[in-house]
């Protein structure tokens, strides 16, 4: 499927033509094609033919295919948004079949290390680019957090990392930490904390370890509702990195990002009658400051703007890798290492607790606290 005169498989005379496989989370990829000036063309959808998939194909006015062999010769890239063995999906098989036909592939996470290695072999054989997308590094508040972490890392050495996350996004945490810290080794898990002794069922299990040589504590919501696996997380990601000067925190996946300056009382306070007479300049700095918006995005904005923006960035990054004729080796080897780290954490925390809430959660907004917000 490589166009004549193009070593990369990306034509310089037309937008890359892209097929999206899967219409679950794949809808976040499809929505990217509705963004103004998005320099890609949606060629079609690969799915099993459900009513949802038919509706998606009709909405975007593209063909619906059920097998990779039906994809025409002029398609350049594929976004495979179908899980692997860990999620009971055939995503890696689809990726390999599409790469065998000459397409460059962006595969949504997570994959087992063996699946990653198999995809790498096919990418090498067919001389195409394969990338696994963990999505969240491309989401705007996370991008802001990562940029700040990299800037801080040039000034001060990270002292600790503290993470709270949901089981569904466990793997992505390590990709984010690798981007934030600039390295992933040495890494490892030392052990897990025990459940409360009073018989209460705790939603979180804790592990300690090291990541990129930095001490790590991680609390995992190690439970799942089988009937609604995408719901019932208490939060997705909360990450705090401590430095000598303070703590940088991604309060939640979709913001806000906050900087907490380290509490430090000046020497002059030892002899003052009143604390308030201290003159040190840093005492006038807010103890917690937002970096960017002071509140997180609404979920309407997340679904309609932030996620399609993120998938657009992921596709753009794949295109750049194709243009650069980049190898897939280092990318895949990195993700194999991170996947094994995530599997070590999952093993330390034990089997996922399956539970069945009788009713949906009561969702509460801050506005319901009324007068407390106005004080």
CORFENMO-V780447 format. One record per residue. N is the residue number from 0. RES is the residue in one letter. PHI is phi in whole degrees, -180 to 180 (NA if undefined). OMEGA is omega in degrees with one decimal (none if undefined). Layout:
N,RES,PHI,OMEGA ; N,RES,PHI,OMEGA
This chain:
0,X,NA,179.0 ; 1,X,-74,-180.0 ; 2,X,-62,179.5 ; 3,X,-62,178.5 ; 4,X,82,-179.5 ; 5,X,-126,179.3 ; 6,X,-74,-175.9 ; 7,X,-87,-174.6 ; 8,X,87,176.9 ; 9,X,-112,-179.6 ; 10,X,-72,177.6 ; 11,X,-86,-174.3 ; 12,X,-106,179.2 ; 13,X,-150,177.1 ; 14,X,-64,174.9 ; 15,X,-58,177.7 ; 16,X,-95,-169.1 ; 17,X,-126,171.1 ; 18,X,-110,177.4 ; 19,X,-110,178.6 ; 20,X,-102,178.9 ; 21,X,104,179.8 ; 22,X,-123,168.9 ; 23,X,-80,172.7 ; 24,X,-68,176.5 ; 25,X,-57,178.0 ; 26,X,-64,174.9 ; 27,X,-69,174.9 ; 28,X,-73,-179.8 ; 29,X,-60,-178.9 ; 30,X,-64,178.7 ; 31,X,-62,-178.4 ; 32,X,-75,175.0 ; 33,X,-90,-179.3 ; 34,X,-73,-179.9 ; 35,X,-60,174.2 ; 36,X,63,175.8 ; 37,X,-72,-168.8 ; 38,X,-84,177.3 ; 39,X,-135,177.7 ; 40,X,-118,176.7 ; 41,X,-79,-177.1 ; 42,X,-89,-178.0 ; 43,X,171,-177.4 ; 44,X,-126,170.8 ; 45,X,-107,179.5 ; 46,X,-160,-176.0 ; 47,X,-83,177.1 ; 48,X,95,177.7 ; 49,X,-68,177.7 ; 50,X,-60,178.3 ; 51,X,-64,-179.6 ; 52,X,-64,176.9 ; 53,X,-62,179.5 ; 54,X,-66,178.1 ; 55,X,-64,179.7 ; 56,X,-62,177.9 ; 57,X,-67,-178.6 ; 58,X,-62,-177.4 ; 59,X,-91,175.8 ; 60,X,56,179.5 ; 61,X,-133,178.3 ; 62,X,-68,172.5 ; 63,X,-111,178.2 ; 64,X,-109,179.4 ; 65,X,-110,-179.2 ; 66,X,-141,178.5 ; 67,X,-58,-178.8 ; 68,X,-65,179.5 ; 69,X,-86,-178.1 ; 70,X,-71,-176.8 ; 71,X,-70,-172.4 ; 72,X,-70,-173.6 ; 73,X,-93,178.1 ; 74,X,-91,-172.9 ; 75,X,-100,-170.2 ; 76,X,-134,175.0 ; 77,X,-132,170.8 ; 78,X,-107,-177.3 ; 79,X,-97,-175.7 ; 80,X,-108,-179.7 ; 81,X,-132,-175.4 ; 82,X,-69,176.8 ; 83,X,-102,-174.6 ; 84,X,-60,-177.7 ; 85,X,-66,178.3 ; 86,X,-111,178.8 ; 87,X,73,-177.1 ; 88,X,-112,-179.0 ; 89,X,-109,-177.5 ; 90,X,-54,-179.5 ; 91,X,-59,177.5 ; 92,X,-64,177.2 ; 93,X,-61,-179.9 ; 94,X,-60,-178.9 ; 95,X,-65,180.0 ; 96,X,-65,-179.7 ; 97,X,-71,176.7 ; 98,X,-65,178.2 ; 99,X,-63,177.0 ; 100,X,-91,174.2 ; 101,X,96,179.6 ; 102,X,-87,168.5 ; 103,X,-81,-168.8 ; 104,X,-127,169.1 ; 105,X,-111,-175.3 ; 106,X,-106,177.5 ; 107,X,-70,-179.5 ; 108,X,-72,-7.8 ; 109,X,-97,172.7 ; 110,X,-126,172.9 ; 111,X,-73,178.5 ; 112,X,-52,179.4 ; 113,X,-65,178.2 ; 114,X,-69,176.6 ; 115,X,-61,-180.0 ; 116,X,-62,179.8 ; 117,X,-66,177.6 ; 118,X,-65,178.2 ; 119,X,-63,179.1 ; 120,X,-60,179.5 ; 121,X,-67,178.8 ; 122,X,-61,177.7 ; 123,X,-64,-177.0 ; 124,X,-62,-174.7 ; 125,X,-94,179.4 ; 126,X,56,175.5 ; 127,X,-121,-179.6 ; 128,X,-97,175.6 ; 129,X,-120,176.0 ; 130,X,-135,171.2 ; 131,X,-99,-176.8 ; 132,X,-105,175.3 ; 133,X,-96,169.2 ; 134,X,68,-168.4 ; 135,X,-66,175.9 ; 136,X,-61,-179.6 ; 137,X,-96,-179.3 ; 138,X,-80,-165.8 ; 139,X,-54,179.4 ; 140,X,-62,177.5 ; 141,X,-67,176.1 ; 142,X,-57,179.2 ; 143,X,-65,178.3 ; 144,X,-61,-178.4 ; 145,X,-64,179.5 ; 146,X,-63,178.6 ; 147,X,-66,179.8 ; 148,X,-63,179.2 ; 149,X,-65,178.3 ; 150,X,-66,178.7 ; 151,X,-64,-178.7 ; 152,X,-63,176.7 ; 153,X,-77,-178.7 ; 154,X,-104,-175.3 ; 155,X,-140,179.5 ; 156,X,-78,175.0 ; 157,X,-61,-177.1 ; 158,X,-102,179.0 ; 159,X,-161,173.9 ; 160,X,-130,178.7 ; 161,X,-126,-173.1 ; 162,X,-129,166.4 ; 163,X,-126,-177.1 ; 164,X,-154,175.8 ; 165,X,-90,179.4 ; 166,X,-56,-174.6 ; 167,X,-64,-176.2 ; 168,X,-116,-177.0 ; 169,X,-54,-176.8 ; 170,X,-60,-174.6 ; 171,X,-64,179.1 ; 172,X,-55,-174.3 ; 173,X,-75,173.0 ; 174,X,-65,178.3 ; 175,X,-64,180.0 ; 176,X,-64,177.6 ; 177,X,-62,177.9 ; 178,X,-70,-176.9 ; 179,X,-71,-174.0 ; 180,X,-92,179.5 ; 181,X,84,177.7 ; 182,X,-157,179.7 ; 183,X,-121,-178.7 ; 184,X,-113,-5.5 ; 185,X,-73,-178.9 ; 186,X,-143,179.4 ; 187,X,166,-179.3 ; 188,X,-112,-178.9 ; 189,X,-92,-178.2 ; 190,X,166,-178.5 ; 191,X,-115,175.3 ; 192,X,-80,-177.6 ; 193,X,-84,173.7 ; 194,X,-67,177.8 ; 195,X,-55,-175.9 ; 196,X,-79,-175.4 ; 197,X,-86,176.8 ; 198,X,90,178.0 ; 199,X,-69,178.1 ; 200,X,-90,-179.9 ; 201,X,-90,-179.5 ; 202,X,-72,-174.8 ; 203,X,-111,166.4 ; 204,X,-117,-177.1 ; 205,X,-113,173.7 ; 206,X,-131,172.7 ; 207,X,-121,-179.3 ; 208,X,178,176.7 ; 209,X,-138,175.9 ; 210,X,-142,-174.5 ; 211,X,60,-178.2 ; 212,X,81,-177.4 ; 213,X,-99,176.7 ; 214,X,-56,-175.0 ; 215,X,-126,165.7 ; 216,X,-120,-176.4 ; 217,X,-138,175.4 ; 218,X,-111,-175.5 ; 219,X,-111,170.9 ; 220,X,-75,-170.0 ; 221,X,-92,-179.5 ; 222,X,-149,-174.2 ; 223,X,-150,172.4 ; 224,X,-101,-172.1 ; 225,X,-57,-176.8 ; 226,X,-74,179.2 ; 227,X,-141,-173.4 ; 228,X,-65,179.4 ; 229,X,-89,-178.1 ; 230,X,-114,174.0 ; 231,X,74,169.0 ; 232,X,-77,175.6 ; 233,X,-73,170.7 ; 234,X,-163,177.8 ; 235,X,-92,177.9 ; 236,X,-127,164.2 ; 237,X,-137,-173.3 ; 238,X,-130,175.8 ; 239,X,-127,176.6 ; 240,X,-117,-177.1 ; 241,X,-96,176.6 ; 242,X,-128,178.5 ; 243,X,-58,-175.9 ; 244,X,-90,-178.4 ; 245,X,157,-176.5 ; 246,X,-121,173.2 ; 247,X,-102,-173.7 ; 248,X,-130,163.8 ; 249,X,-89,-171.1 ; 250,X,-66,173.3 ; 251,X,-153,-173.2 ; 252,X,-52,-173.9 ; 253,X,-107,174.7 ; 254,X,97,-3.1 ; 255,X,-81,170.6 ; 256,X,-98,-174.1 ; 257,X,-131,172.9 ; 258,X,-115,178.0 ; 259,X,-111,178.8 ; 260,X,-67,-177.3 ; 261,X,-63,177.6 ; 262,X,-67,-178.0 ; 263,X,-149,-179.1 ; 264,X,-88,-176.5 ; 265,X,-69,-177.6 ; 266,X,-59,-176.9 ; 267,X,-61,-177.2 ; 268,X,-66,-179.1 ; 269,X,-60,-173.4 ; 270,X,-111,-178.0 ; 271,X,-84,174.4 ; 272,X,-74,-178.8 ; 273,X,-118,176.3 ; 274,X,-55,-173.5 ; 275,X,-68,178.4 ; 276,X,-84,179.3 ; 277,X,-64,-174.1 ; 278,X,-110,-178.5 ; 279,X,-57,-173.5 ; 280,X,-61,-174.6 ; 281,X,-67,178.9 ; 282,X,-68,179.5 ; 283,X,-92,176.9 ; 284,X,-83,177.0 ; 285,X,-54,-177.3 ; 286,X,-67,175.0 ; 287,X,-133,-179.5 ; 288,X,-127,175.0 ; 289,X,-76,171.7 ; 290,X,-109,-170.2 ; 291,X,92,-179.1 ; 292,X,-56,-177.2 ; 293,X,-83,178.2 ; 294,X,-125,177.0 ; 295,X,-76,178.9 ; 296,X,-69,171.6 ; 297,X,-69,179.4 ; 298,X,-70,172.1 ; 299,X,-65,177.1 ; 300,X,-69,178.5 ; 301,X,-57,-174.3 ; 302,X,-73,-174.1 ; 303,X,-91,-174.6 ; 304,X,-126,-171.7 ; 305,X,-66,-178.6 ; 306,X,-70,175.6 ; 307,X,-61,175.7 ; 308,X,-62,-179.1 ; 309,X,-68,179.7 ; 310,X,-68,175.3 ; 311,X,-63,178.5 ; 312,X,-65,179.8 ; 313,X,-65,177.9 ; 314,X,-66,178.1 ; 315,X,-64,178.5 ; 316,X,-66,176.6 ; 317,X,-63,179.2 ; 318,X,-59,-179.9 ; 319,X,-65,177.5 ; 320,X,-63,178.0 ; 321,X,-67,179.4 ; 322,X,-59,179.8 ; 323,X,-78,-176.4 ; 324,X,54,-174.7 ; 325,X,-74,175.2 ; 326,X,-78,175.9 ; 327,X,-93,-170.2 ; 328,X,-60,-175.3 ; 329,X,-63,179.8 ; 330,X,-60,-176.2 ; 331,X,-69,179.3 ; 332,X,-61,176.9 ; 333,X,-61,-177.6 ; 334,X,-72,173.8 ; 335,X,-62,178.2 ; 336,X,-62,-179.0 ; 337,X,-67,178.4 ; 338,X,-63,178.8 ; 339,X,-66,176.0 ; 340,X,-64,178.8 ; 341,X,-63,178.4 ; 342,X,-66,177.2 ; 343,X,-66,177.9 ; 344,X,-65,180.0 ; 345,X,-61,178.5 ; 346,X,-66,179.7 ; 347,X,-65,-177.8 ; 348,X,-82,177.5 ; 349,X,87,-177.2 ; 350,X,-58,175.8 ; 351,X,-66,178.7 ; 352,X,-82,175.8 ; 353,X,-91,177.8 ; 354,X,-137,-170.0 ; 355,X,-135,179.9 ; 356,X,-59,-178.1 ; 357,X,-72,-176.9 ; 358,X,-139,174.5 ; 359,X,-62,179.6 ; 360,X,-69,172.8 ; 361,X,-81,-177.4 ; 362,X,-89,-173.9 ; 363,X,-125,174.1 ; 364,X,-100,-178.0 ; 365,X,-63,-179.4 ; 366,X,-60,-178.4 ; 367,X,-74,176.3 ; 368,X,-81,168.6 ; 369,X,55,-170.8 ; 370,X,-62,179.9 ; 371,X,-65,178.2 ; 372,X,-73,-175.1 ; 373,X,-92,-177.9 ; 374,X,-77,none
